[in-house]
Protein backbone atom coordinates (compact mmCIF):
# COMPACT_ATOMS: atom_id res chain seq x y z
CA UNK A 1 0.00 0.00 0.00
CA UNK A 2 1.33 3.38 -0.95
CA UNK A 3 0.49 6.51 0.99
CA UNK A 4 0.18 9.79 -0.83
CA UNK A 5 0.17 13.14 0.90
CA UNK A 6 -0.97 16.43 -0.51
CA UNK A 7 -0.31 19.66 1.28
CA UNK A 8 -2.92 22.39 1.37
CA UNK A 9 -0.52 24.47 -0.71
CA UNK A 10 -0.64 21.78 -3.40
CA UNK A 11 -4.35 20.99 -3.08
CA UNK A 12 -5.80 24.51 -3.06
CA UNK A 13 -5.27 25.20 -6.79
CA UNK A 14 -6.96 21.87 -7.56
CA UNK A 15 -9.93 22.44 -5.24
CA UNK A 16 -10.44 26.16 -5.76
CA UNK A 17 -10.74 26.81 -9.44
CA UNK A 18 -12.08 30.09 -10.78
CA UNK A 19 -15.42 28.38 -11.41
CA UNK A 20 -15.57 27.21 -7.80
CA UNK A 21 -15.00 30.77 -6.53
CA UNK A 22 -17.79 31.94 -8.81
CA UNK A 23 -20.11 29.13 -7.66
CA UNK A 24 -19.49 29.90 -3.98
CA UNK A 25 -20.08 33.60 -4.59
CA UNK A 26 -23.38 32.86 -6.31
CA UNK A 27 -24.34 30.47 -3.51
CA UNK A 28 -23.58 33.24 -1.00
CA UNK A 29 -25.83 35.61 -2.95
CA UNK A 30 -28.60 32.99 -2.86
CA UNK A 31 -28.18 32.42 0.87
CA UNK A 32 -28.32 36.13 1.69
CA UNK A 33 -31.36 36.74 -0.55
CA UNK A 34 -33.32 33.70 0.69
CA UNK A 35 -32.46 34.42 4.32
CA UNK A 36 -33.68 37.99 3.97
CA UNK A 37 -36.86 36.86 2.22
CA UNK A 38 -37.69 34.35 4.97
CA UNK A 39 -37.21 36.97 7.68
CA UNK A 40 -39.31 39.55 5.78
CA UNK A 41 -42.16 37.02 5.57
CA UNK A 42 -41.90 36.55 9.35
CA UNK A 43 -41.88 40.31 10.01
CA UNK A 44 -38.43 40.22 11.64
CA UNK A 45 -36.29 43.35 11.39
CA UNK A 46 -32.92 42.30 10.05
CA UNK A 47 -29.80 43.05 8.08
CA UNK A 48 -28.10 40.41 5.97
CA UNK A 49 -24.63 41.41 4.89
CA UNK A 50 -21.66 39.72 3.34
CA UNK A 51 -19.82 39.21 0.12
CA UNK A 52 -18.93 36.16 -1.88
CA UNK A 53 -19.20 33.08 0.33
CA UNK A 54 -19.38 35.11 3.58
CA UNK A 55 -22.57 36.09 5.37
CA UNK A 56 -23.65 37.88 8.54
CA UNK A 57 -27.16 38.19 9.91
CA UNK A 58 -28.19 40.84 12.41
CA UNK A 59 -31.67 40.97 13.86
CA UNK A 60 -31.78 44.76 13.80
CA UNK A 61 -33.33 47.46 11.60
CA UNK A 62 -30.06 49.43 11.68
CA UNK A 63 -27.31 48.61 9.18
CA UNK A 64 -23.95 49.00 10.94
CA UNK A 65 -21.17 50.93 9.26
CA UNK A 66 -18.31 49.89 11.55
CA UNK A 67 -17.37 47.26 14.13
CA UNK A 68 -18.64 49.32 17.09
CA UNK A 69 -22.08 49.61 15.50
CA UNK A 70 -22.02 45.91 14.67
CA UNK A 71 -21.63 45.10 18.38
CA UNK A 72 -24.41 47.55 19.28
CA UNK A 73 -26.74 45.96 16.71
CA UNK A 74 -26.03 42.47 18.06
CA UNK A 75 -26.72 43.60 21.62
CA UNK A 76 -29.90 45.55 20.79
CA UNK A 77 -31.61 42.71 18.93
CA UNK A 78 -33.77 39.93 20.38
CA UNK A 79 -32.28 37.55 22.91
CA UNK A 80 -30.77 34.62 21.05
CA UNK A 81 -29.42 32.60 23.96
CA UNK A 82 -29.79 28.99 23.01
CA UNK A 83 -29.80 29.57 19.26
CA UNK A 84 -26.69 27.44 18.86
CA UNK A 85 -28.42 24.53 20.64
CA UNK A 86 -31.63 24.98 18.65
CA UNK A 87 -29.72 24.97 15.38
CA UNK A 88 -27.76 21.88 16.44
CA UNK A 89 -31.05 20.08 17.09
CA UNK A 90 -31.75 20.66 13.37
CA UNK A 91 -28.34 19.41 12.28
CA UNK A 92 -26.57 22.77 11.96
CA UNK A 93 -23.45 23.53 13.98
CA UNK A 94 -23.41 27.24 14.75
CA UNK A 95 -21.00 29.20 16.92
CA UNK A 96 -22.38 30.86 20.02
CA UNK A 97 -21.09 34.30 18.98
CA UNK A 98 -23.61 35.11 16.30
CA UNK A 99 -25.06 34.42 12.92
CA UNK A 100 -22.13 34.68 10.60
CA UNK A 101 -20.27 32.18 8.54
CA UNK A 102 -18.54 31.20 5.36
CA UNK A 103 -19.80 28.69 2.82
CA UNK A 104 -17.45 25.91 1.74
CA UNK A 105 -16.96 23.82 -1.36
CA UNK A 106 -19.11 20.79 -0.39
CA UNK A 107 -22.16 23.03 0.09
CA UNK A 108 -24.92 23.50 -2.43
CA UNK A 109 -28.54 24.64 -2.67
CA UNK A 110 -29.74 21.79 -0.41
CA UNK A 111 -27.48 22.91 2.45
CA UNK A 112 -28.64 26.52 2.01
CA UNK A 113 -32.28 25.41 2.22
CA UNK A 114 -31.51 23.27 5.28
CA UNK A 115 -29.80 26.21 7.02
CA UNK A 116 -32.68 28.61 6.34
CA UNK A 117 -35.30 26.07 7.43
CA UNK A 118 -33.35 25.30 10.63
CA UNK A 119 -32.99 29.00 11.40
CA UNK A 120 -36.70 29.58 10.77
CA UNK A 121 -37.66 26.78 13.15
CA UNK A 122 -35.05 27.81 15.74
CA UNK A 123 -36.12 31.47 15.83
CA UNK A 124 -39.73 30.35 16.20
CA UNK A 125 -38.77 28.04 19.08
CA UNK A 126 -36.96 30.95 20.76
CA UNK A 127 -40.09 33.09 20.28
CA UNK A 128 -38.38 35.71 18.14
CA UNK A 129 -41.68 35.71 16.17
Order of alpha helices (4+ residues) and beta strands (2+ residues): alpha-alpha-beta-beta-alpha-alpha-beta-alpha
